[in-house]
Amino acid sequence: MADKKIISNIISAQPKIWNQLQKIHVSKQIGSAYFFSGPAGCGKEGIALQFAQLLNCEDQGGDSCMVCSSCKRFLSLQHENLKLIFPLPVQKSPPDKIEGFVGTKDLDNITNSIASKSKDPFYKIKIPKATRIPIQSIRLLRKSLYLRKEKTGRQVVIVFDSHLLSEGQGESGNAFLKLLEEPPEQTTIILVSDHSELLLPTIVSRCQIIRFPKLADEYVNNWLKKKGVQNEALALLTSLSRGNIHQANFISSQSLDDLVMLIEDLIKMISQNKPNEWRSFIQMYSKIATQDYIKLSFHFYLLKIWFHSANRLMKNLDDILHKTSLKPGMLQVIKKYPTADFYSITLQLEEVLRAKSRNRYMPLVLINFLINTQKYLNQ
């Protein structure tokens, strides 16, 4: 169960957004559907949970009282007015039963994940092999909402990773659209997603959109301090996190020296026009793309941040990464390639990841990436 300090922490992550939601609550003009959109790791899910708690608080002031029976049940995410929807493994089963459509092992994972989420609002629920929000979840949700027994408070449905409603044939999205078109009384639906472009436009059009910015560097810096990160590492880890608390959590668990060495080796490998280096790079990352997409994404994410920062350094714009041990390497590359187009290289890095998601032939994708990188370096 989350304590007051944790709740205060998640609210302080997005003070302007929380102030906006408080005004909605006080005005009593509460909408039937909201879409919380913004970058990954910016606190959208935690703020959605706090808003649901606020809407059901017995005190009905500007903030949740944290002591009423409703707030206490929300703190453990066990409130009867809270419905959580998130991606689950797809299994063949009767459409109206939880048994069969969620296996025993998955049920244990769900229970443990919800318990972890109640203790840490930044915790990301990820059930193994869950790639979409199955239509069974939506059917069970509709049934529970329309057959509601409790008449006190406000039902709140929160859909994490809501863009996955559109996966497959989009049947879950179409079923959910019917719920948005005829929502039950005293019900608020909150869709949460990092990828607004993947949601059905008809779903988005029926929601009030609340856009979340990435977390401030100061917030991430303080969060890392509380985790015990040493002062000499704060600037580098804060910069590499780029306002994403999930990224900050992952990076802070890595060896700082290994991270710096990895970035410098990658830059050296792709910036030099050496056939042996290129061959090694293509073989290694074609294999990684097949076996460990998360690792591929992380390495290319690091490259993207480095080139973004180098581009700002070339243009005499401030960047927190310029205060780290990576700056000398950037200056060397800028000196060697004074007319380089670093921005276009960051776009090439994004294209590699898109190509993998589209099942392109990765050796050819990586060859084109290296050729284009040389072109933009020697522009």
N, C-alpha and C positions, 0 to 999 in steps of 0.2 A: 504494500500500500504506500502511495506517495505521501510525503510529509509536506508541511507548509513551505519549507525552504525550497524543495524541488518544484512545487507549483509556482512559487514566486520566480524561480529561475526561468521556467519556460515562458511565463508571461513577460518577463523583462527581455526575452529574446526578440520580441516583436511589439514594443510598446505602442507604436502608432496603430497597428492593427488591433491590438487589444482595446485601446481607447475607442476605436470605431465600433467594435462589437459591444462594448459596454453601453455606448450611446443607443445602439439598436435595442438592447435589452431594456434600458430605462424608458425608452420611448414607447415600448409595448408594440412597436410596429415590426414584429418578428416575421420574417419571410418563411415561405414553405420550402424553399430550396436555395442553397448557396453553393458556389464552386470556389474552393480554396486552391488557387493556382500559384505556382512559384517554383523556384529551383529546389533541387534535392537538399535535404538536411537543413532546412530553414525554420523548422518548428511548426509546420502547418498542421500535422496530425495532433501534436500536443495541444495546440491552441484550439483545435476543433473539440477535443475532449473537454477542455476547460470551459468552452462556450456552452457545451451541452450541460455541464455541471451547473453553470451559472443560471441557465434557463430553468433549472429544476430546484434551485436552492430555496429553502423554505423562508429564508430571511428576505429575499427579493430586493436586496439593496444593490449598490453598484458593483459589488464584488461577492464572490461566494463566501459564505460565512465559515465554511470548513468544519463546522461542529454539528450541524443539524443531521438528522438521520439520512436525508437525501444525499448530502455532500459526502457523508461517510461511505455510503454505498457506491457513489461515483468514484471515490478514491481507490477502490478496489476493482473498478470497472464491472461491478456486479449489480448495477441498478436496473430495475425492471423496465425503465423508460429508455434505456440505451441499447441500440442495436448496432453491432459492428459487422461490417461486410469487408472481406479482403480476399485476395486470390487463394484458391484451394486447388489441390490436385483433382483432375477430372476423372471420374470413375462412372461406369454404367451402374445405374440404380433406379429405383422407383422415384418419380419426380417430386413426391411429397414427403419423403422420409429422409431424416438425417442419417439413419443407419444404412450402411451400404454405400452411400454417396461420399461419406467420410469414413475411412478406415480407422481401426482402433489406434494404430500408431499415429496417424494424422491427428486424431482427436486429442491424444496426449500432447502433441506438439502445439496444437491450438491452445489448449489449457495453459501450458507452460509459457507460451508466447504472450497471452493476455496478462498473465501474472507479471511477466517481465515488463510489459508495457505500462502496467499500473504503477510500477516502481520507478520507471524511467520513461517520461513522455517522448524522449528522443529515440527510444528503442524502436527498431524497424522489424515489424512482423514479416517473416519470410518462412513460409511452410515449404519444405522440400518438394520439388517437382510441381509447384503451383505456378502455372503460367497464365491463368485467366480467372475471371470471376464466373463460376458456373451458373447456368440458368436455375439449377436447383436452389441455389442460395437466394435468388430473387423470388422464386415461387414461395419458398418458406417465409421470406420476409413479408411479402404481400399478405400471406395468410395470417401471420402473427399481428400485423398492423391493423388489419380490418376486423380481426376477432379480439381486439383489445378488451381486457376486463378492467384494468386499472383506469380510472377517469381523472386521477390527480396528476398534476404536473404536465410536462410536454414530452411527447415521444421524440427522440432524436436518433436519426439513422446517420451513421458516419461510414462512408465508403472509402477505404484506403486504396490507393493505386487504381482509382476509378477509370483510368484510361483502358484498363484490361476488361472492362465491360464490352469493348469493341472487338476483342479477340475472337478468333474462329469465324463463324458466320454472322456474328453480331447479334445472336439471339438474346443474349443477356442484356445488351444495350437496348434492344427493342422492347423487351419485357419491362425494363426499368423505366423506359420512357412513358409507358402507360401509368406507372406509379406516379411519375412527376405530373402527368396531365390531370390525374384525379387523386391528389394526396389526401389521406385521412385528416380529419379535424385535429387540431392541436398536435401537429406533426411537423418537424423540420428535418429536412434531408441535407446533409453536407457531403458533397463530393470533394475528394482531396486527390490531387495528382501533380506530378512533376512534368507531365506531358499533355498540356491542354490541346495540342494539335491532333492528338490521337483519339480524342473523345468525339462522339457523334455531335455535329453542330446542332442538331435538334435537341439534344440533351443540354448542351451549354446554354442555348437560347432560353431555356426555362429556369435558369438559375441566376441569382444575383452574384456577380463575380467579385471576389475579393483577392487582389493580387498581392502576394507576399514577396518582399525583396530578399536577397540573400542576407545571411547574418552579418552584422558589422564585425570588422576585424577585431575591434576592442572586445566584443562579446566573446569571440572565439579565443582570443588571447587569455582572457580571464578564466574561461572554461578550462583551457589547457593548464593554467596555473593551478587550479583547484585539483587537477588530476596529478599534480606533482611534477609537471614538466619543468626542467631547469631553465633559468633565464636565458642562457646562451643559445638554447634551441627554440625559444618562443617565436622569434621573428620568422625563422625558416618554416616551422610547422604551421604557423598562422597563415603565412603566405601560400603554402602548398594546399591548405584546406580550402581556400577561396570561399569562405562563408558557408561551408557545408560541414555540419557537425558530424555527420557519418564519416566523411573523409578525414576530419580531424581526429576522430576516435581511432580510425584504422592507421593513419600515418603515425600517430603518437605511440603506437605499439611497435613500430619498426625501429631498427637501429638508425640513428641519425647519420652516422658515417657511411653506412651502406646505402642510404637514400641518396646522399650527395654523390657517392661513387657511381651509383646506377645512372643518375642523370648525366654526369660528365662523360661516362662511357657511351651512353646512347647518343649524345650530341656529337662526340668524336666520330662514332661509327657512321652516322648519316651525313655528316658535313664533309667528310673526306671522300674524294672520288677514287676509291681503291677497290678493284674487283674482288679481292679476297675478303675484305671487310664487308662488302655488299653481299657476297655469297653467304657468308656466315650469318649476317643479319636476316636475310630472306629465309634461310633454312630454319633458323631458330624461331622466328616469329610466325612462320607458317605453321610450325608445330604447336606453338603456344596458342595460336588462334583456334586450332582444332581441339586442344586438350584443356585449355584454361582461359576462357574469354575474359574473366574478371582480371586476370594478370595482364593480358593484352591491353585491356581498357585502362588499367592503372598506369602502365608504362607510357602509353600514348598520352594519357592525361598529364603526366609529369612533363613530357616533351612540350605539350601544348602550353602549359603554364610558363615554361622556360622561354619559349619563343615569344609569347605574349609580353613577358617582362623585358626581354631583350629589345623588342620593338619599342616599348616605352622608354627604355634607356637610350636608344638611338635618337628618339625624339625629345630627349631631356624632360620626360615626364616621370613623376615620382611613382615608385612601386615598392611595396614592402620587401620584395625579394632582393632589391638592390642593397638592402642592409645585411645581407647574408654572405656566406662564403662562395656563393655562386656568381657573384658580380664579376670577379676577375675573369672567369671563363667567358662571360658575356662580352666583356670588353675586348678579349682576344678575338672572338668570332667577328665582332663588329669591325675591328681593325683589319681583319683579313678580308671581310666582305662588306666594304663600306656602303655599297649600293643595294644590299640585300633587301628582299621583300619578305620580312618575317611574318607579316600578317597572312600572306597567301600560304605560307608553310603551315600555319595553324589550321587553315581551311583544309589543306591536304591531309593533315592528321585526322580531322573529323571525317573526311571522306573514307579513310581506311576503315574506321569503325563502322561506318554506314555500310560499306561493302561487305564486311563480315556478317552483319545482320541480314544482308540480302543473299547470303550464301554464294558470294562471288569466289572465283579461284584466287586464293590468297597469294601464292607466289607471284602471279602476274600483277595483282594489286600492289604488292610491296615493291616490285620492280618499278612500276609507274610512279609510286610515291618517291622513291630514291632519285629517279630521273628528274621529276618535277622539283624536288628539293634542291638539286644542283642548279636547275634553271633559275629558281627564285633567289638562291644565294648569289649567283653570278649575274643577276639582272643588270 
